[in-house]
Amino acid sequence: MTGEGSDSWHIRLAREDDAAGFARIANEALQHGTGVVSSVPPDPDTYRILITRRHCLSAEADGHVIGFAACRPATRELHLEGLAVAKAWRRHGIGGSLVAAAVIDAANSGFQAITAITLGDEEGRSPFLERYGFVRIRDLGNQARLHRGVEQATQTGLPRDRLSAMIRFL
């Protein structure tokens, strides 16, 4: 999972000192309306706490964080709390590599599924995560945690009809 030549990058387990890079990239993604919707504030302290749980991944190039997948355990599922890639590094396969690595981590850690909340298109679809085996959960009646996450995202001003709770069973 690396680029080549001048686009050389790699994926690794996140370290606490990556938290500031996570926050910078998350805030950039919020401004451009990209990335996975997060129910946590995009600040270094919050990401530092998530990183200590040992399920966060960093994409790195030349010693700098250029993308991340922030995950946290949620009972039998691993929840993808945030996923974003720095604007200059998008369209290099980094986001997909982060998702694939998070899925591998979830499976190796014994989770039954990996979940996420995304801001989809006008029909609420998220083609990016769908390419990696995620499906939209249309009825959140049995998914209280994800229902709360969607409601929290709505309270921040995101349009409810474009929010999608998604799951990939392992």
C-alpha positions in Angstrom: 0.0 0.0 0.0 2.4 2.6 -1.2 2.8 5.0 -4.0 5.8 5.2 -6.2 8.4 7.8 -7.2 7.6 11.3 -6.1 4.2 10.1 -4.9 5.7 7.7 -2.4 3.6 7.2 0.7 2.7 4.4 3.1 0.1 3.3 5.7 1.0 2.6 9.3 -0.5 2.4 12.7 -1.1 6.0 14.0 1.1 7.4 16.8 -0.1 10.0 19.3 2.0 12.7 17.6 -0.1 12.2 14.5 -3.1 13.8 16.2 -2.4 17.4 15.0 -2.1 16.1 11.4 -5.4 14.3 11.7 -7.1 17.5 12.9 -5.6 19.6 10.2 -6.7 17.2 7.4 -10.2 16.7 9.0 -10.8 20.5 9.1 -9.6 20.8 5.5 -12.0 18.0 4.5 -14.9 19.6 6.4 -14.3 22.9 4.5 -14.5 21.0 1.2 -17.4 18.6 2.2 -15.3 15.4 1.8 -14.4 12.6 4.1 -16.4 10.4 6.5 -18.8 12.3 8.8 -17.5 12.2 12.4 -19.4 12.6 15.6 -16.2 13.8 17.4 -14.8 17.3 17.1 -11.8 17.5 14.8 -9.2 18.6 17.3 -5.9 17.0 18.3 -6.9 16.1 21.8 -9.9 14.1 20.5 -7.8 12.3 17.9 -5.0 11.6 20.5 -7.6 9.7 22.6 -8.8 7.7 19.6 -5.2 6.9 18.6 -4.5 5.4 22.0 -7.1 2.8 21.4 -4.8 1.3 18.7 -7.2 1.2 15.7 -6.2 4.4 13.9 -4.1 4.4 10.8 -2.0 7.1 9.2 -1.0 7.6 5.6 2.5 9.2 5.6 4.7 10.8 3.0 8.1 12.3 3.7 7.5 12.1 7.4 4.2 14.0 7.2 0.6 12.7 7.8 -1.3 13.0 4.5 -4.4 11.0 5.4 -5.9 9.0 8.2 -8.6 6.5 9.2 -9.7 7.1 12.8 -11.5 4.1 14.2 -12.9 3.1 17.5 -14.3 -0.1 18.9 -18.1 -0.1 19.3 -19.1 -3.4 20.9 -18.8 -6.0 18.2 -18.1 -3.5 15.5 -15.2 -1.2 14.6 -16.6 2.3 13.8 -14.8 4.4 11.2 -15.0 7.7 13.0 -13.1 9.7 10.5 -11.5 9.2 7.1 -9.8 12.0 5.1 -6.9 12.6 2.8 -5.1 15.9 2.4 -6.3 17.7 -0.7 -2.9 17.6 -2.5 -2.8 13.8 -2.1 -6.3 12.9 -3.2 -6.8 10.6 -6.2 -3.6 8.6 -5.4 -5.5 5.5 -3.9 -4.7 6.6 -0.3 -8.3 6.7 0.9 -9.0 3.3 -0.5 -5.9 1.9 1.0 -6.9 3.3 4.4 -10.3 1.7 4.2 -8.8 -1.6 3.1 -6.3 -1.5 6.0 -9.1 -0.6 8.5 -11.2 -3.6 7.3 -8.2 -5.9 7.7 -7.6 -4.5 11.2 -11.2 -5.0 12.1 -11.2 -8.6 10.9 -7.9 -9.4 12.6 -9.2 -7.9 15.9 -12.3 -10.1 15.9 -14.9 -7.5 15.1 -18.0 -8.7 13.2 -18.3 -5.5 11.0 -17.0 -2.1 10.4 -19.4 0.9 10.3 -19.4 4.5 9.2 -21.6 7.5 8.7 -21.1 9.3 5.4 -22.4 12.4 3.6 -23.6 10.8 0.4 -25.0 12.1 -2.9 -28.5 13.4 -3.4 -29.9 9.9 -3.0 -27.8 9.3 0.2 -25.5 6.9 -1.6 -21.8 6.7 -0.9 -20.1 5.2 -3.9 -16.6 5.4 -2.4 -17.4 3.1 0.6 -19.7 1.0 -1.5 -16.6 0.1 -3.6 -15.1 -1.5 -0.5 -18.2 -3.6 0.3 -20.1 -1.2 2.6 -23.9 -1.2 2.2 -26.3 1.5 3.4 -28.4 0.7 6.4 -31.8 2.0 5.5 -33.6 1.2 8.8 -31.7 2.4 11.8 -34.3 1.0 14.2 -32.0 -1.7 15.4 -28.9 0.4 15.2 -29.2 2.9 18.1 -25.5 3.9 18.1 -25.6 4.8 14.4 -29.0 6.5 14.7 -27.5 8.7 17.4 -24.5 9.4 15.1 -26.7 10.5 12.3 -28.8 12.7 14.6 -25.6 14.3 16.0 -24.4 15.0 12.4 -27.8 16.6 11.6 -27.5 18.9 14.6 -24.2 20.2 13.2 -26.1 21.4 10.1 -25.5 18.5 7.7 -28.6 17.6 5.5 -30.4 14.5 7.0 -31.4 13.2 3.5 -27.7 12.9 2.5 -26.4 11.2 5.6 -25.9 7.5 5.3 -25.1 4.9 8.0 -23.1 2.2 6.4 -21.8 -1.3 7.4 -19.4 -3.8 6.0 -19.8 -7.3 7.5 -16.6 -9.2 8.0 
